[in-house]
Amino acid sequence: MRLLHDKPNEGKTTKLILIAHALPGTYVVVPERRDATRLFHYAIKMGTPIPFPITYEDYLFGRFSTRGIQGFVFDDVDRFLAQASRGVNMVAASWTTDLPPDEEEEEAG
């Protein structure tokens, strides 16, 4: 798994679109329906069409068909965790990867 982190408005979402476009069956998970619509049209404008994104709520409650889905990329995962925890402060998080720690940071940046 890759972690894309940067300041606001530095192209993280654009990178997610490129990843979703390059990997067939990869869906972007976004905060709200309006974000899904905006992202879908932005991807088309970029010339990198993607499947219509699903919302955090749809993801949490399994309101999507798994048919054809190969993976997910999350936009603003910090917002997803805040929503999933019902607003309780997220103090820390960890994730598992196959990459050694030094390659992990390089891959994430």
Secondary structure, DSSP 8 states (H G I E B T S, - for coil): ------STTSSHHHHHHHHHHHSTTEEEEESSHHHHHHHHHHHHHHT------EEHHHHHTT-S--TT--EEEESSHHHHHHHHTTT----------SS-HHHHHHHH-
